[in-house]
Amino acid sequence: TSLDDAMEDSIDQSLITTTNKSSKNKENKVPKTPDILLLNTCTIRDHAEQKVYDALGPYTALKRAGRPLAIVVAGCVAQQEGEALLRRFPEVDLVLGPQYIPWLGDLLIEVGKGSQLAMTESMIWSEGGGSVLSGDGRANSAGWNSSRDKDGDWMVPIKRGHSIREDEIDTQMGQSERHCTYCVVPSVRGVEQSRSMEAILQECLQLAATGYKEVTLLGQNIDAYGRDMTPRRTFADLLHYLNDNLPNNTISRIRYVTSHPRYFSDRVIDAVADLAKVCECFHVPFQAGDDQVLRDMRRGYTYDSYMNIIRKIRAKAPDASICGDVIVGFPGETEEAFQRTLDLMEEVKFDNLNTFAYSPRPNTEAANWENQVPPDVQSDRLQRVQALAAKHALERSERYVGRVVDVLVEDRNPKNRNEVMGRTRQGRQVFFEGDVDELKGEEVMVEIVEARTWSLVGKIATS
């Protein structure tokens, strides 16, 4: 899903930052004239990909003019284009697929020696044991090899965003072999590989030691966690393991994304409902409401089977938030089929819904179909789902008014310096008056006095 890929890019950016820090053993300020330009990229939509090419132009011109500058393109566009990117922009020194990011420091040393590298071949991760590269090792890896343990960088605590509150931890690398017909991700993220529960726990503990209170576990299809392991594990096993082994007064909130309805497990619902550290929040993309469109997407479920999941969540965790993703204007989507999407939204009433118009992507089946939906129809449908999503979000916010809720304070309200900003366990943003220096990183009981579409307003509870 698009949200997954945005978060994967966030993880990639965090790893890039910490990899460079650990390679130098210190954090350097960015010079006015950089020695290295690094573009971390996303390819989930064509617009994002085109922005990469636009951004490269001025820097390649500088390099042609004689400016000493190493240019690195990392992430999913890099993986998708590979050596073709070097042919299009010969000034680029390093094309870096997502799975090679922990070795960025080593690869920059090779660039400094004059190498031009496209590191995009498939890789098999091994916790604590380096990696195994597939392929014949020709121009793609240019004879480069590293014996360094990737966990040496992987386990560096990721510094991102609100350093007291929350961070993201990858539970899996790569993507399932089962491809949706619209999704470019499987061709750019590599094979699906689960990290060990012990390694994930150690990363949580390292983050806790530096002040983090909340983590988000990230997987392209997190319900598939552990099925590639021996003995097999499940994502519910991981939630129980972390909940039971994280000491009190360390990580107090565990979130995760993203569930795939085809693989969704009742045991995960039970874990969210029963485990103290796991937040009551589900992100279950549905993408479309019409069964034929879902078949064309190759999603592996129906309107009714998706709603069965929602009913189970409501029964076991009635106060949980439910979020989703939807794509409008998929090839062949009729007005009648689109209406089924609106019907599903009305039945669920999502707390938050990520909305997207279908965008043809390279190396995907649907991009080659002749029954593409015109852009003006896509735009109209996108506006309609966004309006309905906002209506439902406000309704879901209104249920909090008059209640006292637990809020983990993240930072100052950027629009009002007298207020702080935090989130409920269900992920709703809350603003209330308070001293950010005193409250940042603390869990505060807050009485909700006003509901907004995407946020809440409250005051510190007096009792």
N, C-alpha and C positions, 0 to 999 in steps of 0.2 A: 504494500500500500504506500501511498505517497507520504503519509505521516511516518511510517517506518523508515523510509529513505531519508527524510529530513533528520530523524534522530540518528540514523547510521552516519550521516554526514557530520552530525554534531560529535559523535564518538570519534570519527576519523580526525576531526579538527582538534579534539582534545588530545588524542594520541600524538598528532603531529607536534603540538605544543610541548608536551612532556618529553617526547623523544628527543627533540632538540635540546631541551634543558638538561636531560640526563646525559646526553652526549658531551655537553660542555661543562657539566657539573656546576653551572651557574646560569642565572637568567640574565640575558643581555638585552639592553634597550635596542630597539630597532633604529639603525642609523638613518640619517637623512637620505643618503644615497645607499640603498641596500646592496649587499653583496649577492643576496639570493632573493628571487621572487618566487613565492609558492602560491599557486592557485589550487585550492581544494574544491572539487567540482561535484555536481549532481547532474544526472542525466534522466531523471524521472519524467521531465517534461521538456519539450523542444526549446521553449523559451529560455530555460536555465542553461541548456547546452550552448545556445547561440551567444549568451552573455559571456561565456568563457572565451569564445573566439574573438568577440569584441574587445574583451579585456586584454587579451594577449597582444593585440596589434601595436599599441604604443610602446610596449616593452621590447618587442622584437625589433622595432625600428630603432630604439636606443642602442640595442646590442649591435645592429648592423652599422650604426654610426661609430662604433668603437668603445662603447661603455662596457667595462668589465662587469658582467652580470650573469649569474647562473639562474636559469629559468626552469622551474619544476612545475609540472601539472600532475596533480594527484587526484585520487577518487574515482568516481564511476565513469566520467567522460574519458579519463586516462585509460581505464580498463577497456572501455568500449572501442576506442580508436587505436590504441596501441602504437605500433610503428607507423601507422598512417598519420598520426599526429606529428611525428618527427618529419615525415615527408611534406606535410602541409606547412609546418613551422620548423624549418631546420635549425632555428635559433634555440629551440627548446633543448635542454640538456638531459632532463630526466622525466620520463613518463612513468608514474608510480600507481599501480593498482592498489585497491584498498588493503589487501592482505599483506602487502610489503611495507606498510607504513611504520611498523616498529623498527625497521632497519634503515630508516631515513638517514640517520647519522652516518652509517657505514657507506651508504650509496652516495652521499654528498662528498665523502672523501674520494670515491672513485671518479666522480665528476670533476673534482679538483685536479685529478691526475690527467684529465683530458678525455675521459670516457663519455659517450653519449648512450644512454640506457633507456630501454623500454621494458620495465619490470611488470609484466602482465600475465606470465604463465601461471597455470594452476598450481596451488600450493596446498599441502596437507600439514595442518598444525599439529604439534604435539606438546602438551603441557610439560614444561620443564625439560624438553628434549630437543629444542631447535625445530627444524622443519625439514620436509622432504620436498624437493622441487620436481615437477614433472616436465616433460619436454626434452628437447635435445641440447639445450644450453647454448644455442647459437647466438645470433645478434640480440635476442630478447634479453638475455642475461649477461652477454658480453664477457663470459668467463668469470663473472662475479660469484663469489661464494662467501657465506658468513657462518662461522661456527658458533657465533654468539647466541646464547639462549634468548629467544624472543621474549620470554617472561621477564628478563632483566629490564626491559622497557615497558612491557605490557603491564607489569605490576606497579609502575610508578603511579602514585595517587593522581588522578586526573583533576586539574584545577580549572574549573569552568563556572561561569555564572556566579551565583550567590554562594560563596565559599563555605558559609556556615550551614546552609540548608540542604542542598540536594545535589546529587550527581548521578550519572548514568553508567551502567556496567554492562558490557556485552556478555551474554550467556552463550551466544552462538556466533560463529563466523559463517559467512556464506549464506546460501539460499537453498531451499528444497529443490529436488529434482523435478517436482511437479510444477509445471509452469502454467500460469494464467495466460490467456491468449493476448492480453494487452500489456503485459508487464515486462519491462526491459531488465529488471533487477537480476534475474537468474544468470543472465549473460555477463554481468559485470561484478557480481559479488563472490563468485566462486562456489565450491561445493559446501553443503551444509555440514558444519562440524560443531559439536557441543563442547564447551569448556567444562572442566571437572567442577563438582560442587565445592571441593576443598579450595581450589584456586579462586572461585568466586567469593567464598567466605573470607579468604585472606585479603582480597581486595577490599571487601566491605570493612574489615577490621582496620586496614590501613587508612581508609577514608575516615572512619570514626575517630582514629587517633589524631587526625588533623582538624577535627571539629564538625565533620559532617553528621547530620541527623537523619537524612533521608536518601535512599538510593532508588533508582529506577532500573530494573532489569530489562535488557533490551534484546529482542530476537526477532528476526524477520518473520518467523512463524514460531512463536515461543512455545506453543503447545507441542511442537515436535521435539522440544529439548529432550536429550537423552536417548532417543531411539537409535542413534548411531554408536552408543556406548556399550561396553561389555563389562559387567552385566548392564542390561538396559535400565535406564532411569526415566522418570517422568518429571514434568515441570512441577506437579504437585509435590513430588519428593523434594525438589529443590526448595520450594517455599517452606515446607516443614523443616528441612535441614537448617536453613538460615534463621527461621523464627526460633528454633530451639537452641542454636549455637551462638547467636549474637548476644553478648551479655547485656543486661539492663544498663541503661544510661549510656548506650553507644548509639547504634542505629535504631531509631524508634519507628520509622516508617519505611515500608517496602512497597514500591509500585512496580508495575511491569507493563510492557507492550511488546507485541500485539498478538491477540488471539485470532486464529483462523476458524471460522464456524465449522468447517469440515472436520477439524481435529479437536474441537473444543471438548474439554473433559469435565464431567460432573465433579470430579475430585478437586479441580481448581476452584469451582464455586464453593465447595465445602471449606477449602483452605482459606479463601477470602472471608467467608462468613465466620470462621472459628479462630483463626490465628491473630493474636493481638497486634503483631507488628505489620501485618499485611493490610494495606489500605483497601477500603471498600469502593473499588473503582474498576470497571471493566471497559476495555476498549475492544470492540468486536465489529470490524468493518463488515458491512453487508453489500456494498457496491451497487446493488440494483435490487428492485423488488419483483421484477418479472422473471418467472422461471425459465422462459426461453432465453432471455438475455443472460441469465446466470449460467445456462448451459453453454451459450456461445462464449462466455468469458472463461469457461471451464473452472468454475468455482467449486463445484462438488456439493452443493446444497440447494435447498429450495426456500421459498418464502415461508412455508409451514415449518420446515426444520429449523430455520433461523428463529422464528417466533417461539418455538419450543424451548430453545436456549434462553431466550429472554424471560419466558414464564418461570423457568427454573431459577434464574437469578433473582427475580422478584420474590419468589417464594422463600428462598434461603437467605437472601441479603436484601430485604425490602428497602433499605435506605441507601443502597449502593448507587453510585452514578453509573450510567451506561453511555458510552461514547461510541461513535462509529465513523466510517468513511463511506462516501457515495460518489459514484461516477455517473454523470449524465451525458447523453449524446453518444453512447457507445454504438458502433456500427449495427444498423438494423433496428435500433430502438424506435418503436412507433410511439405515438402519443398515448395509445392505450397502455403500452408497456411502461411508459414513464409514469402513468397514473398509478401503477402498482407500487412504484417507488414512493410516491406521496402517501399511498395507503399504508405502507409499512411504517413510514415516519409517524403518521398519525397514531398508529397502534402502539409504537414504542415510546415516543416522545423522548428523544435523546437529550441528555444533559449538554452534550456538545457534539457537533457533527462537522467533520472536515469534508468540504464539498469541492468537487473537481469536474471540469469538462474534459471529456475524453481527448487525449492527445496521442496521435500515432507516433510510435517509437520504433527505431530501427531494430531489426532482428526479432520482431514480434509478428505473430500470425495476423492479428486483427488489422495491422497497418496496411496489409495488402488486399483487404476485402474491398469490394466495389460498393457496398451499401453504406458508405460513410454518411453521417448526419451533417447537414449544412451548418456552418458556424453560427449563423443567426438563430437557428433552432436550438443549438447547444446553449448559446448565451441566454435565450429566453428561459430554458429549463433550469439553468444554473441559478438565475435570479429567483425563480419560483421556489427551488429547494432551499436557497439561502433565507428567503423570507419566512418559510415555514419552520426552518431550523431555529431562527431567532425567536419566533413565537413560542416554540416548545422550550427553548432554553430559559426564557423569562418565567414560564410556568414552573419549571423545575427549580429555579432560584427562589420563587415565592414560597416554597415549602419550608425554607429556612427561617422566615421572618418570625420573631418571637422566641426562637430557640437559642440555647447557649451551646456553642460548638467549640471544639478544640482547633486552634489555629497555630500552625508553625510559622513564625515570623521570618520573612526572607530579607526584606530591605525596606528602605524608605519609599513612600508613595512619590514617584517622580513629579506628580502634578500638585502635590500638597506636602510641604516639608514637615508639617505638624502631624502627618499621618504615617503609619507603617502599612506594609503590605505582606500578606501571608496567604496560606491556603488551608482549607479544611482537609480532613482525611479523604473526602470524596473528590478533592482537586479543585474546588471552587475558590476563586480568588476573593480575598476579604480585605477591605480597607478600614482602618480605625485609628483614632488618635492615640499617639504613644511616642515614647522616646526610642528611636531606632538603636541608639548606642546601648540602651538598657535591655531592649527586647529582642534584638536580632539573634536568631538561632534558638529562641525560647518557644515553648508551647504555651499558649495563653488561652484562657477560656473567654470567649467573646459572645456577647448577646447581639444577634442580628436584628437590625432595625429597618433595613431597606434592601429590597431586591432589585437588581439590575439584570440586564440580559445575560451578561457574561461574568458578573461579579456581584459581591454583596458588600453592604456597609454595616458596620457594627460599632459597639463600644465595649470596653473591658467590663466583664461581668463583676458585679459587686458582691456576689455571694455564691 
